[in-house]
Amino acid sequence: MNKAVILDRDGVLNCDPGYVHKIEDFRLINKVIDALKLLKNNFKFFIVTNQSGIGRGFFALEDFEKFNNHLIDILKKNNIIIEKTYLCPHKPEDNCDCRKPSIKFIKESEKEFNIDLKNSWVIGDLPCDIKMGKNAGCKTIYVLTGHGEKHKNNLNNIKPDFIAKNLYEAAKIINAQ
């Protein structure tokens, strides 16, 4: 079985000024490449992202795909492979079955890529990321980049296994386990 690191995208990998979707606004968060290089020999990488900006009509699916492909290409140039990106394009009020904290996409990756969930990690900057990871039986790290600092008090009874300053610190925590 394979171990995975399931990453939220905006606020964990790239800067998130809000509904980010234009390549000219793309900026990697500091040390993201270094962080993923620390983990790449032992884990498969996946992105699970809520993109309600599509459902709200702020940008199109094609805009998301261009932005995401740009990120994937930059990572690939640094020998980092994202196995698959899972996208929920719906608004919260759509009550879909794929919006985080739903574990639908984690279960799909588990089947398709033979993922060992109990030895896998979910890293995110919102309480819904941590809740998704917990519900799927993964270990979780809440990062303070992106919306992390702002929503730290909203974790309430959702207890991440760890809280990290950023993805690089999260990678060091994972390697120490």
Contacts in CASP RR format, 6 or more apart in sequence:
PFRMAT RR
TARGET T0000
AUTHOR 0000-0000-0000
METHOD contacts of the structure
MODEL  1
MNKAVILDRDGVLNCDPGYVHKIEDFRLINKVIDALKLLKNNFKFFIVTN
QSGIGRGFFALEDFEKFNNHLIDILKKNNIIIEKTYLCPHKPEDNCDCRK
PSIKFIKESEKEFNIDLKNSWVIGDLPCDIKMGKNAGCKTIYVLTGHGEK
HKNNLNNIKPDFIAKNLYEAAKIINAQ
1 114 0 8 1.000
1 115 0 8 1.000
1 116 0 8 1.000
1 119 0 8 1.000
2 43 0 8 1.000
2 44 0 8 1.000
2 113 0 8 1.000
2 114 0 8 1.000
2 115 0 8 1.000
2 116 0 8 1.000
3 42 0 8 1.000
3 43 0 8 1.000
3 44 0 8 1.000
3 115 0 8 1.000
3 116 0 8 1.000
3 119 0 8 1.000
3 120 0 8 1.000
4 43 0 8 1.000
4 44 0 8 1.000
4 45 0 8 1.000
4 46 0 8 1.000
4 83 0 8 1.000
4 109 0 8 1.000
4 113 0 8 1.000
4 115 0 8 1.000
4 116 0 8 1.000
4 117 0 8 1.000
4 120 0 8 1.000
4 121 0 8 1.000
5 39 0 8 1.000
5 43 0 8 1.000
5 44 0 8 1.000
5 45 0 8 1.000
5 46 0 8 1.000
5 120 0 8 1.000
5 121 0 8 1.000
5 122 0 8 1.000
5 123 0 8 1.000
5 174 0 8 1.000
6 46 0 8 1.000
6 47 0 8 1.000
6 48 0 8 1.000
6 106 0 8 1.000
6 109 0 8 1.000
6 120 0 8 1.000
6 121 0 8 1.000
6 122 0 8 1.000
6 123 0 8 1.000
6 133 0 8 1.000
6 138 0 8 1.000
7 13 0 8 1.000
7 45 0 8 1.000
7 46 0 8 1.000
7 47 0 8 1.000
7 48 0 8 1.000
7 122 0 8 1.000
7 123 0 8 1.000
7 124 0 8 1.000
7 167 0 8 1.000
8 47 0 8 1.000
8 48 0 8 1.000
8 49 0 8 1.000
8 100 0 8 1.000
8 123 0 8 1.000
8 124 0 8 1.000
8 125 0 8 1.000
8 126 0 8 1.000
8 129 0 8 1.000
9 47 0 8 1.000
9 49 0 8 1.000
9 68 0 8 1.000
9 71 0 8 1.000
9 85 0 8 1.000
10 16 0 8 1.000
10 18 0 8 1.000
10 20 0 8 1.000
10 49 0 8 1.000
10 146 0 8 1.000
11 29 0 8 1.000
11 124 0 8 1.000
11 125 0 8 1.000
11 143 0 8 1.000
11 145 0 8 1.000
11 146 0 8 1.000
11 147 0 8 1.000
11 148 0 8 1.000
12 29 0 8 1.000
12 123 0 8 1.000
12 124 0 8 1.000
12 125 0 8 1.000
12 143 0 8 1.000
12 145 0 8 1.000
12 146 0 8 1.000
12 167 0 8 1.000
13 28 0 8 1.000
13 29 0 8 1.000
13 32 0 8 1.000
13 47 0 8 1.000
13 71 0 8 1.000
13 167 0 8 1.000
14 20 0 8 1.000
14 26 0 8 1.000
14 27 0 8 1.000
14 28 0 8 1.000
14 29 0 8 1.000
14 32 0 8 1.000
14 71 0 8 1.000
15 27 0 8 1.000
15 28 0 8 1.000
15 29 0 8 1.000
15 146 0 8 1.000
16 125 0 8 1.000
16 146 0 8 1.000
16 147 0 8 1.000
17 25 0 8 1.000
19 53 0 8 1.000
19 58 0 8 1.000
19 59 0 8 1.000
20 26 0 8 1.000
20 67 0 8 1.000
21 53 0 8 1.000
21 58 0 8 1.000
21 59 0 8 1.000
21 63 0 8 1.000
21 64 0 8 1.000
21 67 0 8 1.000
22 63 0 8 1.000
22 67 0 8 1.000
23 66 0 8 1.000
23 67 0 8 1.000
23 70 0 8 1.000
26 67 0 8 1.000
26 70 0 8 1.000
26 71 0 8 1.000
28 71 0 8 1.000
28 74 0 8 1.000
29 145 0 8 1.000
29 146 0 8 1.000
29 166 0 8 1.000
29 167 0 8 1.000
30 166 0 8 1.000
30 168 0 8 1.000
31 166 0 8 1.000
31 167 0 8 1.000
31 168 0 8 1.000
32 167 0 8 1.000
32 168 0 8 1.000
33 75 0 8 1.000
33 78 0 8 1.000
33 80 0 8 1.000
34 168 0 8 1.000
34 171 0 8 1.000
35 166 0 8 1.000
35 167 0 8 1.000
35 168 0 8 1.000
35 170 0 8 1.000
35 171 0 8 1.000
36 45 0 8 1.000
36 75 0 8 1.000
36 78 0 8 1.000
36 80 0 8 1.000
36 167 0 8 1.000
36 171 0 8 1.000
37 78 0 8 1.000
37 79 0 8 1.000
37 80 0 8 1.000
38 168 0 8 1.000
38 171 0 8 1.000
38 172 0 8 1.000
38 174 0 8 1.000
38 175 0 8 1.000
39 45 0 8 1.000
39 171 0 8 1.000
39 174 0 8 1.000
39 175 0 8 1.000
40 79 0 8 1.000
40 80 0 8 1.000
40 81 0 8 1.000
43 120 0 8 1.000
43 121 0 8 1.000
43 174 0 8 1.000
44 81 0 8 1.000
44 83 0 8 1.000
44 113 0 8 1.000
44 115 0 8 1.000
45 80 0 8 1.000
45 81 0 8 1.000
45 82 0 8 1.000
45 83 0 8 1.000
46 82 0 8 1.000
46 83 0 8 1.000
46 84 0 8 1.000
46 85 0 8 1.000
46 86 0 8 1.000
46 105 0 8 1.000
46 109 0 8 1.000
46 113 0 8 1.000
47 68 0 8 1.000
47 82 0 8 1.000
47 84 0 8 1.000
47 85 0 8 1.000
47 86 0 8 1.000
48 85 0 8 1.000
48 86 0 8 1.000
48 100 0 8 1.000
48 105 0 8 1.000
48 106 0 8 1.000
48 122 0 8 1.000
48 132 0 8 1.000
49 85 0 8 1.000
49 86 0 8 1.000
49 87 0 8 1.000
49 88 0 8 1.000
50 88 0 8 1.000
50 99 0 8 1.000
50 100 0 8 1.000
50 128 0 8 1.000
51 64 0 8 1.000
51 87 0 8 1.000
51 88 0 8 1.000
51 89 0 8 1.000
52 88 0 8 1.000
52 89 0 8 1.000
52 90 0 8 1.000
52 91 0 8 1.000
52 92 0 8 1.000
53 59 0 8 1.000
53 89 0 8 1.000
53 91 0 8 1.000
54 60 0 8 1.000
54 61 0 8 1.000
54 64 0 8 1.000
54 89 0 8 1.000
54 90 0 8 1.000
55 89 0 8 1.000
55 90 0 8 1.000
55 91 0 8 1.000
55 94 0 8 1.000
56 91 0 8 1.000
61 89 0 8 1.000
64 87 0 8 1.000
64 89 0 8 1.000
68 85 0 8 1.000
68 87 0 8 1.000
72 82 0 8 1.000
72 85 0 8 1.000
75 81 0 8 1.000
75 82 0 8 1.000
83 109 0 8 1.000
83 113 0 8 1.000
84 109 0 8 1.000
84 112 0 8 1.000
84 113 0 8 1.000
86 98 0 8 1.000
86 105 0 8 1.000
86 108 0 8 1.000
86 109 0 8 1.000
88 96 0 8 1.000
88 98 0 8 1.000
88 99 0 8 1.000
88 100 0 8 1.000
88 102 0 8 1.000
88 105 0 8 1.000
90 96 0 8 1.000
90 98 0 8 1.000
90 99 0 8 1.000
92 99 0 8 1.000
96 102 0 8 1.000
97 104 0 8 1.000
98 104 0 8 1.000
98 105 0 8 1.000
100 126 0 8 1.000
100 128 0 8 1.000
100 129 0 8 1.000
100 131 0 8 1.000
100 132 0 8 1.000
101 128 0 8 1.000
101 129 0 8 1.000
101 131 0 8 1.000
101 132 0 8 1.000
101 133 0 8 1.000
101 135 0 8 1.000
102 132 0 8 1.000
103 132 0 8 1.000
103 133 0 8 1.000
103 135 0 8 1.000
103 136 0 8 1.000
106 115 0 8 1.000
106 117 0 8 1.000
106 122 0 8 1.000
106 132 0 8 1.000
106 133 0 8 1.000
106 136 0 8 1.000
106 138 0 8 1.000
107 136 0 8 1.000
109 115 0 8 1.000
110 117 0 8 1.000
117 136 0 8 1.000
117 137 0 8 1.000
117 138 0 8 1.000
118 137 0 8 1.000
118 138 0 8 1.000
120 138 0 8 1.000
120 139 0 8 1.000
121 138 0 8 1.000
121 139 0 8 1.000
121 140 0 8 1.000
121 141 0 8 1.000
121 170 0 8 1.000
121 174 0 8 1.000
122 129 0 8 1.000
122 130 0 8 1.000
122 132 0 8 1.000
122 133 0 8 1.000
122 136 0 8 1.000
122 138 0 8 1.000
122 139 0 8 1.000
122 140 0 8 1.000
122 141 0 8 1.000
123 129 0 8 1.000
123 140 0 8 1.000
123 141 0 8 1.000
123 143 0 8 1.000
123 164 0 8 1.000
123 167 0 8 1.000
123 170 0 8 1.000
124 130 0 8 1.000
124 140 0 8 1.000
124 141 0 8 1.000
124 142 0 8 1.000
124 143 0 8 1.000
124 148 0 8 1.000
125 142 0 8 1.000
125 143 0 8 1.000
125 144 0 8 1.000
125 145 0 8 1.000
125 146 0 8 1.000
125 147 0 8 1.000
125 148 0 8 1.000
125 151 0 8 1.000
126 147 0 8 1.000
126 148 0 8 1.000
126 151 0 8 1.000
127 142 0 8 1.000
127 151 0 8 1.000
127 154 0 8 1.000
127 155 0 8 1.000
127 156 0 8 1.000
127 158 0 8 1.000
129 140 0 8 1.000
129 142 0 8 1.000
130 140 0 8 1.000
130 142 0 8 1.000
130 155 0 8 1.000
130 158 0 8 1.000
130 159 0 8 1.000
130 160 0 8 1.000
131 158 0 8 1.000
133 140 0 8 1.000
134 140 0 8 1.000
134 158 0 8 1.000
134 159 0 8 1.000
139 161 0 8 1.000
139 177 0 8 1.000
140 160 0 8 1.000
140 161 0 8 1.000
140 162 0 8 1.000
141 160 0 8 1.000
141 161 0 8 1.000
141 162 0 8 1.000
141 163 0 8 1.000
141 164 0 8 1.000
141 170 0 8 1.000
141 173 0 8 1.000
141 174 0 8 1.000
142 148 0 8 1.000
142 152 0 8 1.000
142 155 0 8 1.000
142 160 0 8 1.000
142 162 0 8 1.000
142 163 0 8 1.000
142 164 0 8 1.000
143 163 0 8 1.000
143 164 0 8 1.000
143 165 0 8 1.000
143 166 0 8 1.000
143 167 0 8 1.000
143 169 0 8 1.000
143 170 0 8 1.000
144 152 0 8 1.000
144 163 0 8 1.000
144 164 0 8 1.000
144 165 0 8 1.000
144 166 0 8 1.000
145 165 0 8 1.000
145 166 0 8 1.000
145 167 0 8 1.000
152 163 0 8 1.000
162 170 0 8 1.000
162 173 0 8 1.000
164 170 0 8 1.000
164 173 0 8 1.000
END
